[in-house]
Amino acid sequence: RACCSPLNMPQAKTETAYQLLSTWSIATVIKFVPDAKKPGTKSYERYQEYAKARTVGEALFYGATCPDLLHDLCKKYLIPNRDQRRTVKNAVGGQAEEEKLKRFIACMRGPSGTNIKLKQKKKIKAMQQLSKMGIDLKQFTGERHCKETNELQAQRLAADLAAHELLIKAEKARRKITDKDITEVLDLWAFVKNETRQNVLPQNKSWVHSDTLGLIRDRTGTYMTTAPARDYPHFIKILCKWLSDQRPPELSVDFPFTTISLNYGYSAKRHRDAGNHGPSMAKAFGNFKGGHLCYWPDDDKSLPLDQLRDEDKVRIDTSTHLAVFDGNRAHEVEDFKGERYSLVFFSVGKYWKATQEVQSQLADRGFAVPADESMAQARSLLPPPRGYSN
């Protein structure tokens, strides 16, 4: 990654800094607070060199790095001129500094782990989708539930509307839902921070972008449909229709599942899911390199996760293949570069305890709610684990 979040900075503050820096050019007029860093340190000496700069280009020319500028902006050591149209005569810095800044901005990731430029394009695309349907963001005056801001709701609605259009087009053309269709709606979807998936968190992260869509069981043992699955029916339907269109030839019925785990922008650490019933299916989407699913097919849980051997794992390129695996067995995702989404279709343990009303909600959204026959066929896809010896 090009950089990470400045330490001890609130997320809202760093998010604003990333967004502001992403609009800069080498001609952007700035000034630095004199003697802002501790004397006698290397950072002080470097700062004194580039603090005389009047523009972003000059700061880079005098030895500052782009992460330096971001850090100093967050700390309020760097103050951009309010009038971004202002210019400075005879400023130093040229093509080399311009290329540094462009490269940094192109791959710059904010505190949410998201490429800032792509995130902005995503928002613009969502607003264009809403505008096409005659919907104004100003109409969003409330929140659907506690985790949805108006902006998040607007982006998710845009994804839902786009999914509706694609479903209609596919039906008229009598064609299947494609990977391209799914990527199109995923590019519009907005994620919340998920701090509950402790078993998948990469090192040094306290949350990930992961949404659970469909059936869940709460702490009291009650089965219910998640809010996004209720509120955005077409988005859910297109994901379900895509999986139905990919049915493996070994199955005479659709692969059964009650829930979809939608993930973005992180590599899940080695883990075992807790309490899934039957196998899962996984597929990755987006423009990325790497990110293979690693799976230990003979994991019988007799060994701790850290004692499983790399030579026993199977690497699956889920960007090109739909993977069938048992989520209760050890698996992880390799590091990747780029923008990666993944969909994991699975069934919650004891799903049959859900009320008929909840099961009908799921079926209406396109979930292939498990029946005895469909689950038996799905389970036949995977042999039982043989275990690994030390």
Secondary structure in CASP SS format (residue, H / E / C, confidence):
PFRMAT SS
TARGET T0000
AUTHOR 0000-0000-0000
METHOD secondary structure of the structure
MODEL  1
R C 1.00
A C 1.00
C C 1.00
C C 1.00
S C 1.00
P C 1.00
L C 1.00
N C 1.00
M C 1.00
P C 1.00
Q H 1.00
A H 1.00
K H 1.00
T H 1.00
E H 1.00
T H 1.00
A H 1.00
Y H 1.00
Q H 1.00
L H 1.00
L H 1.00
S C 1.00
T C 1.00
W C 1.00
S C 1.00
I C 1.00
A C 1.00
T C 1.00
V E 1.00
I E 1.00
K E 1.00
F E 1.00
V C 1.00
P C 1.00
D C 1.00
A C 1.00
K C 1.00
K C 1.00
P C 1.00
G C 1.00
T C 1.00
K H 1.00
S H 1.00
Y H 1.00
E H 1.00
R H 1.00
Y H 1.00
Q H 1.00
E H 1.00
Y H 1.00
A C 1.00
K C 1.00
A C 1.00
R C 1.00
T E 1.00
V H 1.00
G H 1.00
E H 1.00
A H 1.00
L H 1.00
F H 1.00
Y C 1.00
G C 1.00
A C 1.00
T C 1.00
C H 1.00
P H 1.00
D H 1.00
L H 1.00
L H 1.00
H H 1.00
D H 1.00
L H 1.00
C H 1.00
K H 1.00
K C 1.00
Y C 1.00
L E 1.00
I E 1.00
P E 1.00
N C 1.00
R C 1.00
D C 1.00
Q C 1.00
R C 1.00
R C 1.00
T C 1.00
V C 1.00
K C 1.00
N C 1.00
A C 1.00
V C 1.00
G C 1.00
G C 1.00
Q H 1.00
A H 1.00
E H 1.00
E H 1.00
E H 1.00
K H 1.00
L H 1.00
K H 1.00
R H 1.00
F H 1.00
I H 1.00
A H 1.00
C H 1.00
M C 1.00
R E 1.00
G C 1.00
P C 1.00
S C 1.00
G C 1.00
T C 1.00
N E 1.00
I H 1.00
K H 1.00
L H 1.00
K H 1.00
Q H 1.00
K H 1.00
K H 1.00
K H 1.00
I H 1.00
K H 1.00
A H 1.00
M H 1.00
Q H 1.00
Q H 1.00
L H 1.00
S H 1.00
K H 1.00
M C 1.00
G C 1.00
I C 1.00
D C 1.00
L H 1.00
K H 1.00
Q H 1.00
F C 1.00
T C 1.00
G C 1.00
E C 1.00
R C 1.00
H C 1.00
C C 1.00
K C 1.00
E C 1.00
T C 1.00
N H 1.00
E H 1.00
L H 1.00
Q H 1.00
A H 1.00
Q H 1.00
R H 1.00
L H 1.00
A H 1.00
A H 1.00
D H 1.00
L H 1.00
A H 1.00
A H 1.00
H H 1.00
E H 1.00
L H 1.00
L H 1.00
I H 1.00
K H 1.00
A H 1.00
E H 1.00
K H 1.00
A H 1.00
R C 1.00
R C 1.00
K C 1.00
I C 1.00
T C 1.00
D H 1.00
K H 1.00
D H 1.00
I H 1.00
T H 1.00
E H 1.00
V H 1.00
L H 1.00
D C 1.00
L C 1.00
W C 1.00
A C 1.00
F C 1.00
V C 1.00
K E 1.00
N E 1.00
E C 1.00
T C 1.00
R C 1.00
Q C 1.00
N C 1.00
V C 1.00
L C 1.00
P C 1.00
Q C 1.00
N C 1.00
K C 1.00
S C 1.00
W C 1.00
V E 1.00
H E 1.00
S E 1.00
D E 1.00
T E 1.00
L E 1.00
G E 1.00
L E 1.00
I E 1.00
R E 1.00
D C 1.00
R C 1.00
T C 1.00
G C 1.00
T C 1.00
Y E 1.00
M E 1.00
T E 1.00
T C 1.00
A H 1.00
P H 1.00
A H 1.00
R H 1.00
D H 1.00
Y C 1.00
P H 1.00
H H 1.00
F H 1.00
I H 1.00
K H 1.00
I H 1.00
L H 1.00
C H 1.00
K H 1.00
W H 1.00
L H 1.00
S H 1.00
D H 1.00
Q C 1.00
R C 1.00
P C 1.00
P C 1.00
E C 1.00
L C 1.00
S C 1.00
V C 1.00
D C 1.00
F C 1.00
P C 1.00
F C 1.00
T C 1.00
T E 1.00
I E 1.00
S E 1.00
L E 1.00
N E 1.00
Y E 1.00
G C 1.00
Y C 1.00
S C 1.00
A C 1.00
K C 1.00
R C 1.00
H E 1.00
R C 1.00
D C 1.00
A C 1.00
G C 1.00
N E 1.00
H C 1.00
G C 1.00
P C 1.00
S E 1.00
M E 1.00
A E 1.00
K E 1.00
A E 1.00
F E 1.00
G E 1.00
N E 1.00
F E 1.00
K E 1.00
G E 1.00
G C 1.00
H C 1.00
L E 1.00
C E 1.00
Y E 1.00
W C 1.00
P C 1.00
D C 1.00
D C 1.00
D C 1.00
K C 1.00
S C 1.00
L C 1.00
P C 1.00
L H 1.00
D H 1.00
Q H 1.00
L C 1.00
R C 1.00
D H 1.00
E H 1.00
D H 1.00
K C 1.00
V E 1.00
R E 1.00
I E 1.00
D C 1.00
T C 1.00
S C 1.00
T C 1.00
H C 1.00
L C 1.00
A E 1.00
V E 1.00
F E 1.00
D C 1.00
G C 1.00
N C 1.00
R C 1.00
A C 1.00
H E 1.00
E E 1.00
V E 1.00
E C 1.00
D C 1.00
F E 1.00
K E 1.00
G E 1.00
E E 1.00
R E 1.00
Y E 1.00
S E 1.00
L E 1.00
V E 1.00
F E 1.00
F E 1.00
S C 1.00
V E 1.00
G C 1.00
K C 1.00
Y H 1.00
W H 1.00
K H 1.00
A C 1.00
T C 1.00
Q H 1.00
E H 1.00
V H 1.00
Q H 1.00
S H 1.00
Q H 1.00
L H 1.00
A H 1.00
D H 1.00
R H 1.00
G C 1.00
F C 1.00
A C 1.00
V C 1.00
P C 1.00
A C 1.00
D H 1.00
E H 1.00
S H 1.00
M H 1.00
A H 1.00
Q H 1.00
A H 1.00
R H 1.00
S C 1.00
L C 1.00
L C 1.00
P C 1.00
P C 1.00
P C 1.00
R C 1.00
G C 1.00
Y C 1.00
S C 1.00
N C 1.00
END
